[in-house]
Amino acid sequence: MTAETNQENQTTTGADAIDEAISRGIDFDGSPIPPTKLELYHKVMALEASRQRSGVSNTMRSRIVRIGAKHIPQAELDEMLKEADFAPLKDKEIAFFYSKK
């Protein structure tokens, strides 16, 4: 299968798009991902896979904040967290995700 065919059959949207591209070893533009980058990625992900988790609710909140900050204004995300009975945004999260860079 050519890089062009891989690119046509590959989606660049959705939560799994990156994982699918990594498993194929092909970037969204059809170019191969260098083996050294893949090796480092897999090494770090193996470390993460063995890390003890603190709980599903904490992880859910972290993902909501990390991803939500890309799409939702600060005040709105803060209110949504409170309404869902999560802790509101912390000062360090606001500084990290919402400060002008």
PAGUVO-812947 format. One record per residue (C-alpha): z, y, x. Coordinates in steps of 0.25 Angstrom, whole numbers, plus 5000, padded with zeros to 4 digits. Last residue first. Layout:
N
ZYX
...
END
This chain:
101
510151315006
510751374993
511951294990
511851204978
511951064984
512951084996
513751194991
513851144977
514251004982
515251064992
515851144980
516051024971
515151004959
515950964947
516650824946
515950734937
516350724922
514950724917
515150864912
515650914925
514450854933
513550924923
514251054924
514151054940
512651014939
512451134930
513151234938
512451184951
511051184945
510451044943
509250974951
509650964966
511150974963
510950854953
510550764964
511750784973
512750814962
512350694953
512250604965
513650644969
514150624955
513650484953
514250444967
515550494962
515450424949
515050294956
516150284965
516650304979
515550214986
515850144999
514650155008
513850035012
512550085005
512750215012
512650145026
511450065021
510850195016
511050255030
510350145037
509250135027
508950285029
508950275044
507950155044
507050225034
507050345043
506750265055
505650185047
504850315044
504550335029
503150305027
502250405021
501850405007
502250545003
503450494996
503950425008
503750275011
504750175016
504550095003
506050085001
506250235005
505250274995
505950194984
507250254988
506650394987
506050374974
507350304968
507950424961
506750474955
505450544960
504550524971
503750404965
503050304974
501750234969
500850344974
501550364987
501450214990
499950214987
499750334996
500650265007
499650145006
500050005000
END
